[in-house]
Amino acid sequence: MNKRAIYLQLNNILQNRRKDAEAKAASAYALARENKEFAAADDHLRQLTFELAKAKAFGRDYGALQEQYDKAKSAYDAMLSSLKLDFTPRYSCDICNDSGMADNKPCACSVRIYNELVRKACHLTGVPKFTFDDDKSLSLRCAQSDNLNKLYAAMRKYCDKFPTSDTKVISLIGPTGTGKSCVAAAVANRLIERGFFVTYTTAFEFNNLMLKYHTAPVENKADIIDGILDADALFIDDLGSENIFNKVTIEMLFSVLDTRILKGKATFITSNLNTEMLLDRYGERTYSRLTNKSYSKVFTINGDDIRYIKAD
């Protein structure tokens, strides 16, 4: 599914949510109008609202009319309360009222839906739930606690500056269980929270998706890869754990990295491989994209397996 198709689907979801909420409110109002006492009060308030607006528009004195309106409105509200009536649309999101926009930028709800659509379209794993608020690096008794604490602080600043940072490729490398994926997930969730579009995938899923792209008809290729190339931030977790497919794994990883760098898009890699192993496995061209100091940073996390260490 390409980006345009995903946007159309997102728009349809938001429109349907909004229409559904407003339809339910309208239905409740129509049902309430069947009560003659309420209908009379409603008609009276509507008439006074119209008369008051007209008086204000033509510059006439509306003091007495305002008093009538206030009295009618008070009685109307009391009736709503006694009858337990509420015609306010119950939108799924009370920030954007299911419009998808808040403060002239995509609302967090629309970003979540977009990312979910990309995930489903590409058959990808969802972003792990770990966030910066879950960080316990300061209280962990492990060899890398200080290193992790500094890394989390640096990543928080990176997220606050995103997408203006010159660093476009970030690699988190080190042994299994040292906390790399937790850091990546925290960054991904923070960027989603800020309204950016994120694609999160395991290396295994990414590799299979690239194989599908490689073998797909030309007219279907964009539908497969646009969610990977167009995301504001792409996360590939556990690079090096995937199989090597001839003319796919190494070549497509390089192509995706190179294209995203040219587009100014951010890419995050986690791997249990060290830099020498990455060079040996993926070759000089890919290695240069991962380690180029002008736009890349490599953070090495060595230490204990924190999956088996409890925070104080």
ChimeraX attribute file (.defattr): number of C-alpha atoms within 10 A of each C-alpha:
attribute: neighborCount
match mode: 1-to-1
recipient: residues
	/A:1	18
	/A:2	18
	/A:3	19
	/A:4	11
	/A:5	11
	/A:6	20
	/A:7	15
	/A:8	11
	/A:9	15
	/A:10	20
	/A:11	18
	/A:12	12
	/A:13	16
	/A:14	22
	/A:15	15
	/A:16	13
	/A:17	19
	/A:18	19
	/A:19	15
	/A:20	16
	/A:21	19
	/A:22	17
	/A:23	13
	/A:24	15
	/A:25	17
	/A:26	15
	/A:27	13
	/A:28	16
	/A:29	16
	/A:30	13
	/A:31	10
	/A:32	19
	/A:33	16
	/A:34	10
	/A:35	10
	/A:36	10
	/A:37	11
	/A:38	16
	/A:39	15
	/A:40	13
	/A:41	18
	/A:42	16
	/A:43	12
	/A:44	15
	/A:45	20
	/A:46	15
	/A:47	13
	/A:48	18
	/A:49	18
	/A:50	10
	/A:51	16
	/A:52	20
	/A:53	14
	/A:54	13
	/A:55	15
	/A:56	11
	/A:57	9
	/A:58	8
	/A:59	9
	/A:60	10
	/A:61	11
	/A:62	15
	/A:63	11
	/A:64	10
	/A:65	15
	/A:66	17
	/A:67	11
	/A:68	16
	/A:69	20
	/A:70	15
	/A:71	12
	/A:72	19
	/A:73	19
	/A:74	12
	/A:75	14
	/A:76	18
	/A:77	14
	/A:78	12
	/A:79	15
	/A:80	15
	/A:81	11
	/A:82	9
	/A:83	11
	/A:84	8
	/A:85	13
	/A:86	14
	/A:87	15
	/A:88	13
	/A:89	18
	/A:90	17
	/A:91	18
	/A:92	15
	/A:93	17
	/A:94	11
	/A:95	15
	/A:96	17
	/A:97	18
	/A:98	24
	/A:99	19
	/A:100	22
	/A:101	17
	/A:102	16
	/A:103	8
	/A:104	7
	/A:105	11
	/A:106	17
	/A:107	23
	/A:108	22
	/A:109	22
	/A:110	25
	/A:111	22
	/A:112	18
	/A:113	20
	/A:114	22
	/A:115	23
	/A:116	19
	/A:117	18
	/A:118	26
	/A:119	19
	/A:120	13
	/A:121	15
	/A:122	21
	/A:123	14
	/A:124	18
	/A:125	14
	/A:126	15
	/A:127	21
	/A:128	14
	/A:129	11
	/A:130	18
	/A:131	16
	/A:132	17
	/A:133	7
	/A:134	10
	/A:135	17
	/A:136	14
	/A:137	20
	/A:138	16
	/A:139	13
	/A:140	18
	/A:141	15
	/A:142	18
	/A:143	15
	/A:144	20
	/A:145	21
	/A:146	15
	/A:147	16
	/A:148	24
	/A:149	17
	/A:150	14
	/A:151	19
	/A:152	20
	/A:153	11
	/A:154	12
	/A:155	18
	/A:156	17
	/A:157	12
	/A:158	16
	/A:159	18
	/A:160	14
	/A:161	11
	/A:162	18
	/A:163	17
	/A:164	11
	/A:165	14
	/A:166	13
	/A:167	20
	/A:168	25
	/A:169	26
	/A:170	20
	/A:171	24
	/A:172	24
	/A:173	25
	/A:174	20
	/A:175	17
	/A:176	19
	/A:177	17
	/A:178	23
	/A:179	24
	/A:180	26
	/A:181	22
	/A:182	19
	/A:183	20
	/A:184	27
	/A:185	20
	/A:186	24
	/A:187	23
	/A:188	27
	/A:189	21
	/A:190	19
	/A:191	22
	/A:192	23
	/A:193	15
	/A:194	17
	/A:195	20
	/A:196	23
	/A:197	24
	/A:198	28
	/A:199	27
	/A:200	26
	/A:201	23
	/A:202	21
	/A:203	23
	/A:204	18
	/A:205	18
	/A:206	24
	/A:207	23
	/A:208	18
	/A:209	19
	/A:210	23
	/A:211	17
	/A:212	15
	/A:213	19
	/A:214	15
	/A:215	11
	/A:216	14
	/A:217	10
	/A:218	9
	/A:219	7
	/A:220	13
	/A:221	17
	/A:222	16
	/A:223	18
	/A:224	20
	/A:225	19
	/A:226	17
	/A:227	24
	/A:228	25
	/A:229	22
	/A:230	18
	/A:231	21
	/A:232	22
	/A:233	25
	/A:234	25
	/A:235	27
	/A:236	22
	/A:237	25
	/A:238	21
	/A:239	19
	/A:240	17
	/A:241	13
	/A:242	15
	/A:243	11
	/A:244	13
	/A:245	13
	/A:246	9
	/A:247	10
	/A:248	20
	/A:249	19
	/A:250	17
	/A:251	16
	/A:252	18
	/A:253	17
	/A:254	21
	/A:255	15
	/A:256	18
	/A:257	22
	/A:258	17
	/A:259	14
	/A:260	22
	/A:261	19
	/A:262	10
	/A:263	13
	/A:264	18
	/A:265	20
	/A:266	24
	/A:267	26
	/A:268	23
	/A:269	22
	/A:270	26
	/A:271	23
	/A:272	22
	/A:273	20
	/A:274	14
	/A:275	18
	/A:276	9
	/A:277	13
	/A:278	19
	/A:279	16
	/A:280	10
	/A:281	15
	/A:282	17
	/A:283	14
	/A:284	13
	/A:285	14
	/A:286	21
	/A:287	18
	/A:288	13
	/A:289	18
	/A:290	26
	/A:291	16
	/A:292	13
	/A:293	12
	/A:294	11
	/A:295	17
	/A:296	20
	/A:297	17
	/A:298	18
	/A:299	14
	/A:300	22
	/A:301	23
	/A:302	18
	/A:303	17
	/A:304	18
	/A:305	15
	/A:306	19
	/A:307	10
	/A:308	8
	/A:309	11
	/A:310	11
	/A:311	13
	/A:312	8
